[in-house]
Structures are given as C-alpha cells and as structure tokens.
C-alpha cells in the first residue's frame, strides 16, 4: 500500500491537483449526472463527459500558473457571494461599479451614500 501511495505522490508532483474551481466543477458535474438520469439524452451526456474531461485536464495539468489564474478569477467572482451569505443577517455586500472593490454596509439604514474606500467614488444604495 505504501508503494502505491508513493507512486501517486510521485505522479502528482508539480501538478495542479484539486483546487476550489476543480471542486466546484466536479460538484456541478455530479448534479448534471443526476439530471442526466432523468433526461436520457446522448447530447446532454456528451456535455457532462466533456465537462468532466476538462476538470480532469485541470487537475492533472502541469501548467500551474495558468490553473492558478483561473482559480483566482473564480474566487474573485465568488468572494462577494460567500461574504454575503456569511453575513446576510447583518450586512449588505456589493462591488463598486468603478473599481470592483467589495463594500460591506450594515442593513436597515435606508438609502445611504457610500464612499468607496479604494477609488473614492460616491455610490447611493438602499440597504
């Protein structure tokens, strides 16, 4: 068993492995697989297989810098939603339209003017 473990470590050396984007793609693929049980369409199954193949390409890729950039873009897109979900009872989270900075303001303050801390743009929002 140790030999197999060592061989797997050696194979995965300097490869991307599973990152957040790979996990998300895999979970979406599993949901699509369950849907494909009911749809029974060969084109839909081919799409699911193509997505799964792309995910395995990402996991075993040796171009780590390109995969890291893809993962950072995914996390940049996902970050406001994660913060918004965690603090949904007390705060409203959104991005500045000018610079993309994440801004968090307390709920229940009505219509307020917010100054972006990064670019100093004034934004009017209802909380």
Protein Blocks (a to p, Z undefined) as FASTA:
>chain_A
ZZmmmmmmmmmgopfbjafklmmmmmmmmmmmmmmmmnopaklmmmmmmmmmmmmmmmmp
cblmlmmmmmmmmmmmmmmmmmmmmmmmmpccdddfklopacdddehklpaddddfklop
acdddZZ
